[in-house]
Amino acid sequence: MIFLRSFFFNILLYAGIVSACIISIPFLLVKDKYMVCAGKVLSDYIVYLLKIFLNTNIEFKGLENLKKQKKYFVASAHQSMFETFALQTVLPGPIFILKKELMKIPIFGWCLKKIGAIDIVRETATKENLSFFDKILDKTSKSNRPLLIFPQGTRVAYKDRPDFKKGVSRIYDAIKLPCIPVALNTGKVWPKNSFNKYPGNITISFLKPIQPGLEKNEFLKKLQLEIYKEIDLID
């Protein structure tokens, strides 16, 4: 039963992504707000699919913490593909920081560029990465859309607790904005690199903002501690 549910879910998932990309091609020629709106519609569709096919309950906690800040950035745990969509349903057009390979995918990558996604070559110090923080400062200074980063660097199993990458602390130090941590347990339902998806309850918690002004290492430790502590409580 799990396999059959996952089979039909995956078909509709990727059919929806491909269809959304094709339908959105005209939006490449107009203002980015239309592409951002298309991304939200696709995200709502995927959340709906998960609820219907996997009988999954999805709960967002701490949304009031988003409303307390005019400008902020979000640092989220990363356990599955799901949160890249689910977070778009409640965040106002997040600006993604993502691996460069995604930007090279035909049409899909063009759409990511259109919504202002910032690419990075992971685990390297290439020339392409030298302007990375300049891009972030430029984006955050010109827009109220929140920056969204996954400080674990890649998707991890929900029981894994790797150290966060230092890049998130450099971003925190550079942009001088409150950071809203996000804890979640999406990996229980939608495991990394798994064909099968499982019934269950997904909780995505927006924690109290960490205000600017901390030393970089202090911020990194606090961010990691608070996210992992909340994930343990969710589990």
Secondary structure, 3 states (H helix, E strand, C coil): CHHHHHHHHHHHHHHHHHHHHHHCHHHHHCCHHHHHHHHHHHHHHHHHHHHHHHCCEEEEECCHHHHCCCCCEEEECCCCCHHHHHHHHCCCCCEEEEEHHHHCCCCHHHHHHHCCCEEECCCCCCHHHHCHHHHHHHHHHHCCCCEEECCCCCCCCCCCCCCCCCHHHHHHHHHCCCEEEEEECHHHCCCCCCCCCCCCEEEEEECCCECCCCCHHHHHHHHHHHHHHHHHHHC
